[in-house]
């Protein structure tokens, strides 16, 4: 498996909102609200909201295009 395929799989692996918040500098409750309002692609498994790094990055890009996202917060 190539490095690019591995990175792609990592970006598409399900992560909890808590993990997404830690990775991208958001509050987990805020990410859950975005998911409930269908602004962040996510799904619920039992009582847990899950998303992917790719979905969070897509949300960040969409906000940057509108000039709503702060430049001092960067995704790693």
mmCIF file of the N, C-alpha and C atoms, coordinates in Angstrom:
data_MODEL
# 
_entry.id   MODEL 
# 
loop_
_atom_site.group_PDB 
_atom_site.id 
_atom_site.type_symbol 
_atom_site.label_atom_id 
_atom_site.label_alt_id 
_atom_site.label_comp_id 
_atom_site.label_asym_id 
_atom_site.label_entity_id 
_atom_site.label_seq_id 
_atom_site.pdbx_PDB_ins_code 
_atom_site.Cartn_x 
_atom_site.Cartn_y 
_atom_site.Cartn_z 
_atom_site.occupancy 
_atom_site.B_iso_or_equiv 
_atom_site.pdbx_formal_charge 
_atom_site.auth_seq_id 
_atom_site.auth_comp_id 
_atom_site.auth_asym_id 
_atom_site.auth_atom_id 
_atom_site.pdbx_PDB_model_num 
ATOM 1   N N  . UNK A 1 1  ? 0.854   -1.179 0.000  1.00 0.00 ? 1  UNK A N  1 
ATOM 2   C CA . UNK A 1 1  ? 0.000   0.000  0.000  1.00 0.00 ? 1  UNK A CA 1 
ATOM 3   C C  . UNK A 1 1  ? 0.896   1.236  0.000  1.00 0.00 ? 1  UNK A C  1 
ATOM 4   N N  . UNK A 1 2  ? 0.577   2.189  -0.842 1.00 0.00 ? 2  UNK A N  1 
ATOM 5   C CA . UNK A 1 2  ? 1.397   3.388  -0.944 1.00 0.00 ? 2  UNK A CA 1 
ATOM 6   C C  . UNK A 1 2  ? 1.115   4.329  0.228  1.00 0.00 ? 2  UNK A C  1 
ATOM 7   N N  . UNK A 1 3  ? 2.041   5.255  0.434  1.00 0.00 ? 3  UNK A N  1 
ATOM 8   C CA . UNK A 1 3  ? 1.884   6.242  1.508  1.00 0.00 ? 3  UNK A CA 1 
ATOM 9   C C  . UNK A 1 3  ? 0.643   7.096  1.274  1.00 0.00 ? 3  UNK A C  1 
ATOM 10  N N  . UNK A 1 4  ? 0.370   7.415  0.005  1.00 0.00 ? 4  UNK A N  1 
ATOM 11  C CA . UNK A 1 4  ? -0.803  8.224  -0.336 1.00 0.00 ? 4  UNK A CA 1 
ATOM 12  C C  . UNK A 1 4  ? -2.092  7.484  0.020  1.00 0.00 ? 4  UNK A C  1 
ATOM 13  N N  . UNK A 1 5  ? -2.150  6.189  -0.246 1.00 0.00 ? 5  UNK A N  1 
ATOM 14  C CA . UNK A 1 5  ? -3.333  5.403  0.091  1.00 0.00 ? 5  UNK A CA 1 
ATOM 15  C C  . UNK A 1 5  ? -3.519  5.339  1.601  1.00 0.00 ? 5  UNK A C  1 
ATOM 16  N N  . UNK A 1 6  ? -2.430  5.169  2.336  1.00 0.00 ? 6  UNK A N  1 
ATOM 17  C CA . UNK A 1 6  ? -2.503  5.113  3.792  1.00 0.00 ? 6  UNK A CA 1 
ATOM 18  C C  . UNK A 1 6  ? -3.013  6.436  4.347  1.00 0.00 ? 6  UNK A C  1 
ATOM 19  N N  . UNK A 1 7  ? -2.494  7.557  3.823  1.00 0.00 ? 7  UNK A N  1 
ATOM 20  C CA . UNK A 1 7  ? -2.935  8.871  4.275  1.00 0.00 ? 7  UNK A CA 1 
ATOM 21  C C  . UNK A 1 7  ? -4.413  9.069  3.970  1.00 0.00 ? 7  UNK A C  1 
ATOM 22  N N  . UNK A 1 8  ? -4.848  8.625  2.799  1.00 0.00 ? 8  UNK A N  1 
ATOM 23  C CA . UNK A 1 8  ? -6.244  8.742  2.413  1.00 0.00 ? 8  UNK A CA 1 
ATOM 24  C C  . UNK A 1 8  ? -7.130  7.938  3.359  1.00 0.00 ? 8  UNK A C  1 
ATOM 25  N N  . UNK A 1 9  ? -6.693  6.735  3.709  1.00 0.00 ? 9  UNK A N  1 
ATOM 26  C CA . UNK A 1 9  ? -7.454  5.909  4.645  1.00 0.00 ? 9  UNK A CA 1 
ATOM 27  C C  . UNK A 1 9  ? -7.513  6.573  6.014  1.00 0.00 ? 9  UNK A C  1 
ATOM 28  N N  . UNK A 1 10 ? -6.402  7.172  6.459  1.00 0.00 ? 10 UNK A N  1 
ATOM 29  C CA . UNK A 1 10 ? -6.384  7.855  7.747  1.00 0.00 ? 10 UNK A CA 1 
ATOM 30  C C  . UNK A 1 10 ? -7.368  9.018  7.755  1.00 0.00 ? 10 UNK A C  1 
ATOM 31  N N  . UNK A 1 11 ? -7.459  9.746  6.660  1.00 0.00 ? 11 UNK A N  1 
ATOM 32  C CA . UNK A 1 11 ? -8.363  10.895 6.568  1.00 0.00 ? 11 UNK A CA 1 
ATOM 33  C C  . UNK A 1 11 ? -9.829  10.461 6.553  1.00 0.00 ? 11 UNK A C  1 
ATOM 34  N N  . UNK A 1 12 ? -10.084 9.214  6.177  1.00 0.00 ? 12 UNK A N  1 
ATOM 35  C CA . UNK A 1 12 ? -11.458 8.725  6.082  1.00 0.00 ? 12 UNK A CA 1 
ATOM 36  C C  . UNK A 1 12 ? -11.853 7.784  7.212  1.00 0.00 ? 12 UNK A C  1 
ATOM 37  N N  . UNK A 1 13 ? -10.973 7.641  8.192  1.00 0.00 ? 13 UNK A N  1 
ATOM 38  C CA . UNK A 1 13 ? -11.310 6.758  9.317  1.00 0.00 ? 13 UNK A CA 1 
ATOM 39  C C  . UNK A 1 13 ? -12.250 7.491  10.273 1.00 0.00 ? 13 UNK A C  1 
ATOM 40  N N  . UNK A 1 14 ? -13.226 6.795  10.823 1.00 0.00 ? 14 UNK A N  1 
ATOM 41  C CA . UNK A 1 14 ? -14.151 7.436  11.762 1.00 0.00 ? 14 UNK A CA 1 
ATOM 42  C C  . UNK A 1 14 ? -13.427 7.852  13.046 1.00 0.00 ? 14 UNK A C  1 
ATOM 43  N N  . UNK A 1 15 ? -13.734 9.059  13.502 1.00 0.00 ? 15 UNK A N  1 
ATOM 44  C CA . UNK A 1 15 ? -13.211 9.545  14.777 1.00 0.00 ? 15 UNK A CA 1 
ATOM 45  C C  . UNK A 1 15 ? -14.350 10.197 15.551 1.00 0.00 ? 15 UNK A C  1 
ATOM 46  N N  . UNK A 1 16 ? -14.234 10.179 16.866 1.00 0.00 ? 16 UNK A N  1 
ATOM 47  C CA . UNK A 1 16 ? -15.250 10.810 17.710 1.00 0.00 ? 16 UNK A CA 1 
ATOM 48  C C  . UNK A 1 16 ? -15.117 12.325 17.634 1.00 0.00 ? 16 UNK A C  1 
ATOM 49  N N  . UNK A 1 17 ? -16.146 13.011 18.060 1.00 0.00 ? 17 UNK A N  1 
ATOM 50  C CA . UNK A 1 17 ? -16.090 14.474 18.085 1.00 0.00 ? 17 UNK A CA 1 
ATOM 51  C C  . UNK A 1 17 ? -15.033 14.951 19.079 1.00 0.00 ? 17 UNK A C  1 
ATOM 52  N N  . UNK A 1 18 ? -14.820 14.193 20.141 1.00 0.00 ? 18 UNK A N  1 
ATOM 53  C CA . UNK A 1 18 ? -13.780 14.546 21.113 1.00 0.00 ? 18 UNK A CA 1 
ATOM 54  C C  . UNK A 1 18 ? -12.409 14.491 20.460 1.00 0.00 ? 18 UNK A C  1 
ATOM 55  N N  . UNK A 1 19 ? -12.149 13.424 19.699 1.00 0.00 ? 19 UNK A N  1 
ATOM 56  C CA . UNK A 1 19 ? -10.864 13.305 19.006 1.00 0.00 ? 19 UNK A CA 1 
ATOM 57  C C  . UNK A 1 19 ? -10.722 14.393 17.940 1.00 0.00 ? 19 UNK A C  1 
ATOM 58  N N  . UNK A 1 20 ? -11.792 14.649 17.204 1.00 0.00 ? 20 UNK A N  1 
ATOM 59  C CA . UNK A 1 20 ? -11.755 15.698 16.178 1.00 0.00 ? 20 UNK A CA 1 
ATOM 60  C C  . UNK A 1 20 ? -11.474 17.056 16.816 1.00 0.00 ? 20 UNK A C  1 
ATOM 61  N N  . UNK A 1 21 ? -12.081 17.306 17.959 1.00 0.00 ? 21 UNK A N  1 
ATOM 62  C CA . UNK A 1 21 ? -11.866 18.573 18.660 1.00 0.00 ? 21 UNK A CA 1 
ATOM 63  C C  . UNK A 1 21 ? -10.407 18.724 19.067 1.00 0.00 ? 21 UNK A C  1 
ATOM 64  N N  . UNK A 1 22 ? -9.815  17.651 19.568 1.00 0.00 ? 22 UNK A N  1 
ATOM 65  C CA . UNK A 1 22 ? -8.406  17.689 19.971 1.00 0.00 ? 22 UNK A CA 1 
ATOM 66  C C  . UNK A 1 22 ? -7.491  17.899 18.769 1.00 0.00 ? 22 UNK A C  1 
ATOM 67  N N  . UNK A 1 23 ? -7.799  17.249 17.659 1.00 0.00 ? 23 UNK A N  1 
ATOM 68  C CA . UNK A 1 23 ? -6.955  17.349 16.469 1.00 0.00 ? 23 UNK A CA 1 
ATOM 69  C C  . UNK A 1 23 ? -7.017  18.721 15.806 1.00 0.00 ? 23 UNK A C  1 
ATOM 70  N N  . UNK A 1 24 ? -8.195  19.351 15.840 1.00 0.00 ? 24 UNK A N  1 
ATOM 71  C CA . UNK A 1 24 ? -8.397  20.568 15.052 1.00 0.00 ? 24 UNK A CA 1 
ATOM 72  C C  . UNK A 1 24 ? -8.663  21.822 15.883 1.00 0.00 ? 24 UNK A C  1 
ATOM 73  N N  . UNK A 1 25 ? -8.604  21.713 17.196 1.00 0.00 ? 25 UNK A N  1 
ATOM 74  C CA . UNK A 1 25 ? -8.728  22.896 18.042 1.00 0.00 ? 25 UNK A CA 1 
ATOM 75  C C  . UNK A 1 25 ? -10.140 23.429 18.215 1.00 0.00 ? 25 UNK A C  1 
ATOM 76  N N  . UNK A 1 26 ? -11.125 22.570 18.069 1.00 0.00 ? 26 UNK A N  1 
ATOM 77  C CA . UNK A 1 26 ? -12.510 22.960 18.294 1.00 0.00 ? 26 UNK A CA 1 
ATOM 78  C C  . UNK A 1 26 ? -12.977 22.435 19.643 1.00 0.00 ? 26 UNK A C  1 
ATOM 79  N N  . UNK A 1 27 ? -14.132 22.891 20.068 1.00 0.00 ? 27 UNK A N  1 
ATOM 80  C CA . UNK A 1 27 ? -14.815 22.338 21.222 1.00 0.00 ? 27 UNK A CA 1 
ATOM 81  C C  . UNK A 1 27 ? -15.679 21.181 20.714 1.00 0.00 ? 27 UNK A C  1 
ATOM 82  N N  . UNK A 1 28 ? -15.654 20.046 21.404 1.00 0.00 ? 28 UNK A N  1 
ATOM 83  C CA . UNK A 1 28 ? -16.403 18.866 20.957 1.00 0.00 ? 28 UNK A CA 1 
ATOM 84  C C  . UNK A 1 28 ? -17.905 19.146 20.889 1.00 0.00 ? 28 UNK A C  1 
ATOM 85  N N  . UNK A 1 29 ? -18.433 19.911 21.835 1.00 0.00 ? 29 UNK A N  1 
ATOM 86  C CA . UNK A 1 29 ? -19.861 20.240 21.808 1.00 0.00 ? 29 UNK A CA 1 
ATOM 87  C C  . UNK A 1 29 ? -20.222 21.061 20.573 1.00 0.00 ? 29 UNK A C  1 
ATOM 88  N N  . UNK A 1 30 ? -19.331 21.957 20.186 1.00 0.00 ? 30 UNK A N  1 
ATOM 89  C CA . UNK A 1 30 ? -19.548 22.761 18.977 1.00 0.00 ? 30 UNK A CA 1 
ATOM 90  C C  . UNK A 1 30 ? -19.605 21.858 17.746 1.00 0.00 ? 30 UNK A C  1 
ATOM 91  N N  . UNK A 1 31 ? -18.695 20.891 17.654 1.00 0.00 ? 31 UNK A N  1 
ATOM 92  C CA . UNK A 1 31 ? -18.700 19.968 16.518 1.00 0.00 ? 31 UNK A CA 1 
ATOM 93  C C  . UNK A 1 31 ? -19.980 19.141 16.494 1.00 0.00 ? 31 UNK A C  1 
ATOM 94  N N  . UNK A 1 32 ? -20.467 18.723 17.663 1.00 0.00 ? 32 UNK A N  1 
ATOM 95  C CA . UNK A 1 32 ? -21.728 17.976 17.728 1.00 0.00 ? 32 UNK A CA 1 
ATOM 96  C C  . UNK A 1 32 ? -22.887 18.837 17.218 1.00 0.00 ? 32 UNK A C  1 
ATOM 97  N N  . UNK A 1 33 ? -22.887 20.101 17.605 1.00 0.00 ? 33 UNK A N  1 
ATOM 98  C CA . UNK A 1 33 ? -23.938 21.008 17.125 1.00 0.00 ? 33 UNK A CA 1 
ATOM 99  C C  . UNK A 1 33 ? -23.880 21.159 15.610 1.00 0.00 ? 33 UNK A C  1 
ATOM 100 N N  . UNK A 1 34 ? -22.680 21.284 15.072 1.00 0.00 ? 34 UNK A N  1 
ATOM 101 C CA . UNK A 1 34 ? -22.532 21.372 13.615 1.00 0.00 ? 34 UNK A CA 1 
ATOM 102 C C  . UNK A 1 34 ? -23.080 20.116 12.947 1.00 0.00 ? 34 UNK A C  1 
ATOM 103 N N  . UNK A 1 35 ? -22.804 18.963 13.535 1.00 0.00 ? 35 UNK A N  1 
ATOM 104 C CA . UNK A 1 35 ? -23.295 17.699 12.979 1.00 0.00 ? 35 UNK A CA 1 
ATOM 105 C C  . UNK A 1 35 ? -24.824 17.645 13.030 1.00 0.00 ? 35 UNK A C  1 
ATOM 106 N N  . UNK A 1 36 ? -25.397 18.045 14.156 1.00 0.00 ? 36 UNK A N  1 
ATOM 107 C CA . UNK A 1 36 ? -26.852 18.025 14.299 1.00 0.00 ? 36 UNK A CA 1 
ATOM 108 C C  . UNK A 1 36 ? -27.524 18.967 13.303 1.00 0.00 ? 36 UNK A C  1 
ATOM 109 N N  . UNK A 1 37 ? -26.863 20.065 12.986 1.00 0.00 ? 37 UNK A N  1 
ATOM 110 C CA . UNK A 1 37 ? -27.402 21.040 12.026 1.00 0.00 ? 37 UNK A CA 1 
ATOM 111 C C  . UNK A 1 37 ? -27.009 20.713 10.591 1.00 0.00 ? 37 UNK A C  1 
ATOM 112 N N  . UNK A 1 38 ? -26.330 19.584 10.417 1.00 0.00 ? 38 UNK A N  1 
ATOM 113 C CA . UNK A 1 38 ? -25.888 19.092 9.108  1.00 0.00 ? 38 UNK A CA 1 
ATOM 114 C C  . UNK A 1 38 ? -24.916 20.049 8.416  1.00 0.00 ? 38 UNK A C  1 
ATOM 115 N N  . UNK A 1 39 ? -24.131 20.755 9.190  1.00 0.00 ? 39 UNK A N  1 
ATOM 116 C CA . UNK A 1 39 ? -23.086 21.619 8.631  1.00 0.00 ? 39 UNK A CA 1 
ATOM 117 C C  . UNK A 1 39 ? -21.748 20.897 8.583  1.00 0.00 ? 39 UNK A C  1 
ATOM 118 N N  . UNK A 1 40 ? -21.620 19.846 9.382  1.00 0.00 ? 40 UNK A N  1 
ATOM 119 C CA . UNK A 1 40 ? -20.443 18.983 9.388  1.00 0.00 ? 40 UNK A CA 1 
ATOM 120 C C  . UNK A 1 40 ? -20.934 17.578 9.078  1.00 0.00 ? 40 UNK A C  1 
ATOM 121 N N  . UNK A 1 41 ? -20.344 16.951 8.071  1.00 0.00 ? 41 UNK A N  1 
ATOM 122 C CA . UNK A 1 41 ? -20.735 15.586 7.730  1.00 0.00 ? 41 UNK A CA 1 
ATOM 123 C C  . UNK A 1 41 ? -20.333 14.670 8.875  1.00 0.00 ? 41 UNK A C  1 
ATOM 124 N N  . UNK A 1 42 ? -21.329 13.989 9.422  1.00 0.00 ? 42 UNK A N  1 
ATOM 125 C CA . UNK A 1 42 ? -21.096 13.102 10.560 1.00 0.00 ? 42 UNK A CA 1 
ATOM 126 C C  . UNK A 1 42 ? -22.279 12.145 10.665 1.00 0.00 ? 42 UNK A C  1 
ATOM 127 N N  . UNK A 1 43 ? -22.117 11.141 11.500 1.00 0.00 ? 43 UNK A N  1 
ATOM 128 C CA . UNK A 1 43 ? -23.219 10.212 11.739 1.00 0.00 ? 43 UNK A CA 1 
ATOM 129 C C  . UNK A 1 43 ? -23.167 9.755  13.186 1.00 0.00 ? 43 UNK A C  1 
ATOM 130 N N  . UNK A 1 44 ? -24.273 9.235  13.648 1.00 0.00 ? 44 UNK A N  1 
ATOM 131 C CA . UNK A 1 44 ? -24.374 8.805  15.028 1.00 0.00 ? 44 UNK A CA 1 
ATOM 132 C C  . UNK A 1 44 ? -24.312 7.289  15.090 1.00 0.00 ? 44 UNK A C  1 
ATOM 133 N N  . UNK A 1 45 ? -23.475 6.794  15.988 1.00 0.00 ? 45 UNK A N  1 
ATOM 134 C CA . UNK A 1 45 ? -23.377 5.362  16.258 1.00 0.00 ? 45 UNK A CA 1 
ATOM 135 C C  . UNK A 1 45 ? -23.716 5.181  17.728 1.00 0.00 ? 45 UNK A C  1 
ATOM 136 N N  . UNK A 1 46 ? -24.914 4.690  17.992 1.00 0.00 ? 46 UNK A N  1 
ATOM 137 C CA . UNK A 1 46 ? -25.382 4.652  19.379 1.00 0.00 ? 46 UNK A CA 1 
ATOM 138 C C  . UNK A 1 46 ? -25.595 6.081  19.846 1.00 0.00 ? 46 UNK A C  1 
ATOM 139 N N  . UNK A 1 47 ? -24.914 6.451  20.923 1.00 0.00 ? 47 UNK A N  1 
ATOM 140 C CA . UNK A 1 47 ? -25.005 7.821  21.436 1.00 0.00 ? 47 UNK A CA 1 
ATOM 141 C C  . UNK A 1 47 ? -23.820 8.681  21.029 1.00 0.00 ? 47 UNK A C  1 
ATOM 142 N N  . UNK A 1 48 ? -22.945 8.148  20.188 1.00 0.00 ? 48 UNK A N  1 
ATOM 143 C CA . UNK A 1 48 ? -21.701 8.828  19.838 1.00 0.00 ? 48 UNK A CA 1 
ATOM 144 C C  . UNK A 1 48 ? -21.745 9.370  18.417 1.00 0.00 ? 48 UNK A C  1 
ATOM 145 N N  . UNK A 1 49 ? -21.449 10.651 18.281 1.00 0.00 ? 49 UNK A N  1 
ATOM 146 C CA . UNK A 1 49 ? -21.309 11.252 16.961 1.00 0.00 ? 49 UNK A CA 1 
ATOM 147 C C  . UNK A 1 49 ? -19.922 10.947 16.431 1.00 0.00 ? 49 UNK A C  1 
ATOM 148 N N  . UNK A 1 50 ? -19.847 10.529 15.166 1.00 0.00 ? 50 UNK A N  1 
ATOM 149 C CA . UNK A 1 50 ? -18.574 10.235 14.510 1.00 0.00 ? 50 UNK A CA 1 
ATOM 150 C C  . UNK A 1 50 ? -18.466 11.036 13.221 1.00 0.00 ? 50 UNK A C  1 
ATOM 151 N N  . UNK A 1 51 ? -17.257 11.407 12.902 1.00 0.00 ? 51 UNK A N  1 
ATOM 152 C CA . UNK A 1 51 ? -16.958 12.096 11.653 1.00 0.00 ? 51 UNK A CA 1 
ATOM 153 C C  . UNK A 1 51 ? -15.617 11.568 11.170 1.00 0.00 ? 51 UNK A C  1 
ATOM 154 N N  . UNK A 1 52 ? -15.027 12.215 10.197 1.00 0.00 ? 52 UNK A N  1 
ATOM 155 C CA . UNK A 1 52 ? -13.696 11.832 9.722  1.00 0.00 ? 52 UNK A CA 1 
ATOM 156 C C  . UNK A 1 52 ? -12.826 13.087 9.662  1.00 0.00 ? 52 UNK A C  1 
ATOM 157 N N  . UNK A 1 53 ? -11.504 12.908 9.711  1.00 0.00 ? 53 UNK A N  1 
ATOM 158 C CA . UNK A 1 53 ? -10.630 14.070 9.526  1.00 0.00 ? 53 UNK A CA 1 
ATOM 159 C C  . UNK A 1 53 ? -10.923 14.794 8.207  1.00 0.00 ? 53 UNK A C  1 
ATOM 160 N N  . UNK A 1 54 ? -11.213 14.045 7.155  1.00 0.00 ? 54 UNK A N  1 
ATOM 161 C CA . UNK A 1 54 ? -11.517 14.661 5.856  1.00 0.00 ? 54 UNK A CA 1 
ATOM 162 C C  . UNK A 1 54 ? -12.750 15.558 5.955  1.00 0.00 ? 54 UNK A C  1 
ATOM 163 N N  . UNK A 1 55 ? -13.764 15.118 6.695  1.00 0.00 ? 55 UNK A N  1 
ATOM 164 C CA . UNK A 1 55 ? -14.974 15.926 6.845  1.00 0.00 ? 55 UNK A CA 1 
ATOM 165 C C  . UNK A 1 55 ? -14.707 17.211 7.622  1.00 0.00 ? 55 UNK A C  1 
ATOM 166 N N  . UNK A 1 56 ? -13.892 17.124 8.666  1.00 0.00 ? 56 UNK A N  1 
ATOM 167 C CA . UNK A 1 56 ? -13.571 18.323 9.449  1.00 0.00 ? 56 UNK A CA 1 
ATOM 168 C C  . UNK A 1 56 ? -12.782 19.301 8.584  1.00 0.00 ? 56 UNK A C  1 
ATOM 169 N N  . UNK A 1 57 ? -11.829 18.783 7.826  1.00 0.00 ? 57 UNK A N  1 
ATOM 170 C CA . UNK A 1 57 ? -11.032 19.644 6.951  1.00 0.00 ? 57 UNK A CA 1 
ATOM 171 C C  . UNK A 1 57 ? -11.896 20.285 5.869  1.00 0.00 ? 57 UNK A C  1 
ATOM 172 N N  . UNK A 1 58 ? -12.876 19.544 5.372  1.00 0.00 ? 58 UNK A N  1 
ATOM 173 C CA . UNK A 1 58 ? -13.808 20.106 4.384  1.00 0.00 ? 58 UNK A CA 1 
ATOM 174 C C  . UNK A 1 58 ? -14.620 21.241 5.006  1.00 0.00 ? 58 UNK A C  1 
ATOM 175 N N  . UNK A 1 59 ? -15.067 21.049 6.240  1.00 0.00 ? 59 UNK A N  1 
ATOM 176 C CA . UNK A 1 59 ? -15.804 22.109 6.939  1.00 0.00 ? 59 UNK A CA 1 
ATOM 177 C C  . UNK A 1 59 ? -14.925 23.355 7.095  1.00 0.00 ? 59 UNK A C  1 
ATOM 178 N N  . UNK A 1 60 ? -13.682 23.161 7.511  1.00 0.00 ? 60 UNK A N  1 
ATOM 179 C CA . UNK A 1 60 ? -12.759 24.287 7.696  1.00 0.00 ? 60 UNK A CA 1 
ATOM 180 C C  . UNK A 1 60 ? -12.567 25.037 6.378  1.00 0.00 ? 60 UNK A C  1 
ATOM 181 N N  . UNK A 1 61 ? -12.341 24.298 5.295  1.00 0.00 ? 61 UNK A N  1 
ATOM 182 C CA . UNK A 1 61 ? -12.166 24.939 3.979  1.00 0.00 ? 61 UNK A CA 1 
ATOM 183 C C  . UNK A 1 61 ? -13.408 25.730 3.580  1.00 0.00 ? 61 UNK A C  1 
ATOM 184 N N  . UNK A 1 62 ? -14.579 25.181 3.844  1.00 0.00 ? 62 UNK A N  1 
ATOM 185 C CA . UNK A 1 62 ? -15.818 25.864 3.464  1.00 0.00 ? 62 UNK A CA 1 
ATOM 186 C C  . UNK A 1 62 ? -15.982 27.169 4.232  1.00 0.00 ? 62 UNK A C  1 
ATOM 187 N N  . UNK A 1 63 ? -15.541 27.207 5.463  1.00 0.00 ? 63 UNK A N  1 
ATOM 188 C CA . UNK A 1 63 ? -15.648 28.424 6.266  1.00 0.00 ? 63 UNK A CA 1 
ATOM 189 C C  . UNK A 1 63 ? -14.598 29.441 5.842  1.00 0.00 ? 63 UNK A C  1 
ATOM 190 N N  . UNK A 1 64 ? -13.427 28.976 5.450  1.00 0.00 ? 64 UNK A N  1 
ATOM 191 C CA . UNK A 1 64 ? -12.379 29.887 4.996  1.00 0.00 ? 64 UNK A CA 1 
ATOM 192 C C  . UNK A 1 64 ? -12.818 30.612 3.732  1.00 0.00 ? 64 UNK A C  1 
ATOM 193 N N  . UNK A 1 65 ? -13.507 29.904 2.845  1.00 0.00 ? 65 UNK A N  1 
ATOM 194 C CA . UNK A 1 65 ? -13.974 30.507 1.595  1.00 0.00 ? 65 UNK A CA 1 
ATOM 195 C C  . UNK A 1 65 ? -14.938 31.652 1.860  1.00 0.00 ? 65 UNK A C  1 
ATOM 196 N N  . UNK A 1 66 ? -15.701 31.536 2.939  1.00 0.00 ? 66 UNK A N  1 
ATOM 197 C CA . UNK A 1 66 ? -16.681 32.564 3.268  1.00 0.00 ? 66 UNK A CA 1 
ATOM 198 C C  . UNK A 1 66 ? -16.075 33.652 4.149  1.00 0.00 ? 66 UNK A C  1 
ATOM 199 N N  . UNK A 1 67 ? -14.810 33.497 4.519  1.00 0.00 ? 67 UNK A N  1 
ATOM 200 C CA . UNK A 1 67 ? -14.157 34.484 5.364  1.00 0.00 ? 67 UNK A CA 1 
ATOM 201 C C  . UNK A 1 67 ? -14.622 34.447 6.802  1.00 0.00 ? 67 UNK A C  1 
ATOM 202 N N  . UNK A 1 68 ? -15.183 33.307 7.215  1.00 0.00 ? 68 UNK A N  1 
ATOM 203 C CA . UNK A 1 68 ? -15.743 33.182 8.551  1.00 0.00 ? 68 UNK A CA 1 
ATOM 204 C C  . UNK A 1 68 ? -14.754 32.535 9.510  1.00 0.00 ? 68 UNK A C  1 
ATOM 205 N N  . UNK A 1 69 ? -13.838 31.781 8.986  1.00 0.00 ? 69 UNK A N  1 
ATOM 206 C CA . UNK A 1 69 ? -12.928 30.998 9.817  1.00 0.00 ? 69 UNK A CA 1 
ATOM 207 C C  . UNK A 1 69 ? -11.708 31.824 10.185 1.00 0.00 ? 69 UNK A C  1 
ATOM 208 N N  . UNK A 1 70 ? -11.319 31.789 11.432 1.00 0.00 ? 70 UNK A N  1 
ATOM 209 C CA . UNK A 1 70 ? -10.159 32.559 11.894 1.00 0.00 ? 70 UNK A CA 1 
ATOM 210 C C  . UNK A 1 70 ? -8.872  31.977 11.336 1.00 0.00 ? 70 UNK A C  1 
ATOM 211 N N  . UNK A 1 71 ? -7.983  32.850 10.876 1.00 0.00 ? 71 UNK A N  1 
ATOM 212 C CA . UNK A 1 71 ? -6.703  32.420 10.320 1.00 0.00 ? 71 UNK A CA 1 
ATOM 213 C C  . UNK A 1 71 ? -5.747  31.904 11.380 1.00 0.00 ? 71 UNK A C  1 
ATOM 214 N N  . UNK A 1 72 ? -5.961  32.288 12.642 1.00 0.00 ? 72 UNK A N  1 
ATOM 215 C CA . UNK A 1 72 ? -5.012  31.874 13.669 1.00 0.00 ? 72 UNK A CA 1 
ATOM 216 C C  . UNK A 1 72 ? -5.256  30.449 14.148 1.00 0.00 ? 72 UNK A C  1 
ATOM 217 N N  . UNK A 1 73 ? -6.298  29.807 13.671 1.00 0.00 ? 73 UNK A N  1 
ATOM 218 C CA . UNK A 1 73 ? -6.540  28.402 13.985 1.00 0.00 ? 73 UNK A CA 1 
ATOM 219 C C  . UNK A 1 73 ? -6.169  27.610 12.748 1.00 0.00 ? 73 UNK A C  1 
ATOM 220 N N  . UNK A 1 74 ? -5.195  26.738 12.881 1.00 0.00 ? 74 UNK A N  1 
ATOM 221 C CA . UNK A 1 74 ? -4.752  25.962 11.731 1.00 0.00 ? 74 UNK A CA 1 
ATOM 222 C C  . UNK A 1 74 ? -4.948  24.482 12.005 1.00 0.00 ? 74 UNK A C  1 
ATOM 223 N N  . UNK A 1 75 ? -5.374  23.749 11.001 1.00 0.00 ? 75 UNK A N  1 
ATOM 224 C CA . UNK A 1 75 ? -5.484  22.297 11.101 1.00 0.00 ? 75 UNK A CA 1 
ATOM 225 C C  . UNK A 1 75 ? -4.100  21.702 10.893 1.00 0.00 ? 75 UNK A C  1 
ATOM 226 N N  . UNK A 1 76 ? -3.768  20.737 11.721 1.00 0.00 ? 76 UNK A N  1 
ATOM 227 C CA . UNK A 1 76 ? -2.460  20.078 11.585 1.00 0.00 ? 76 UNK A CA 1 
ATOM 228 C C  . UNK A 1 76 ? -2.495  19.007 10.537 1.00 0.00 ? 76 UNK A C  1 
# 
